[in-house]
């Protein structure tokens, strides 16, 4: 369990760094838009992609934080829906999962 917690904490730090990078990009800390209109259009399209990447990173961060809280509560290896243990292979592939495969596949 400690190894999984360490992986989750490392992933949490990576996601926070990524979010800071995306925020810096969105706030143009590296400078204003280019003066060339074609370059501006490209930068604006890039902004849309960065915004989606930031949203995905924030969603993943929330999952990581939820998994860490469940580990701290001593229930991190059990499915939050059915209570059965989550397969170690699933936890290895998705360390922030909170559901077993069967429950995750349910609508």
N, C-alpha and C positions, 0 to 999 in steps of 0.2 A: 504494500500500500504506500510506503514511503517513496518508492521509486516513481509511482504514478503521480504522487503529490508533487514531487520535484519536477517531473515532466510538465505538469499543469502549471506550476509556478513559472517555469521557463517560458512556456507558451504564452502565459499571461504577460510577461515582460516584453516578449517579442511583439505581441499584439498592441500593447501600449505604445511601443516605439513606432510601429507602423501607423497607428492612429495619429500620433504626433506629426509624423512626416506628412500624412494626408492633410491634416489641419494646416500645416505650414504652407503646403501647396495651395490650398483653397484660399488662404489669407494673403497669398502672394508675398511671402516674406523674402523671396528672392528677387522681387522687383515687379513692376507694373506690366500690363499687357504690352506685347510688341506693337510698334507703330504700324507695321505692315498689316493690312486688313486680312490677307490670306493667313498669315501667321496667327493673327488674333482668333480667327475662326478655328484653327487647329487647336489653339490653347483652350478655347471654350469647350470644344469636343473632349479634349483631355480632362477638363474639369468635371464633365459628366461621368467619365469613366472613374476618375479618382473618387468622386462622391459615392458611386456604387461600391467601390472597393472599401471605402471607409465604413459604409453601412454594413457590409459583410464582416469586416473586422470587428465592429462593435457587437454584432450579433454573436460572433464566435467568442468574443471576450465575455459576454454575458453567460454563455454556456460554460466556459471555463470557470468563471467565478461561482456559478451554481454548483458545478462538480466539486470545486474546492470546499465550498460550504458543507456539502453532503459528506465529504471525506472527514472534515473536522467534526461533524456530528456522528461519525462512526457508521454511516449507512451508505457510503459512496460506492461500494461494490454491489449493492442490491438495487434491483429495478424499482424505480419510484412508483411504478404503476401496480405491479403484481407482487413485489417483494422478493422474488426469486433472485438468486445470484446472477450477475451479468457475466457472460462467458469471458474468460481472460483474453481470448483472441479478439473479442470485440473491444474490450478496454484497451488493448494494445493498439488497435487500429484507430479507435476514437476515444482517446483518454478522457474526453469531456462528456461522454454519453452518460445519460442517467436512466436509460431504459434498456432492457434486454431486447434482442432482435425481434422476438415474437411480439412484444408490446410496441416496439417502434414501427412494426409493419402494419399495426392496426390503424384505422382511420381516426 
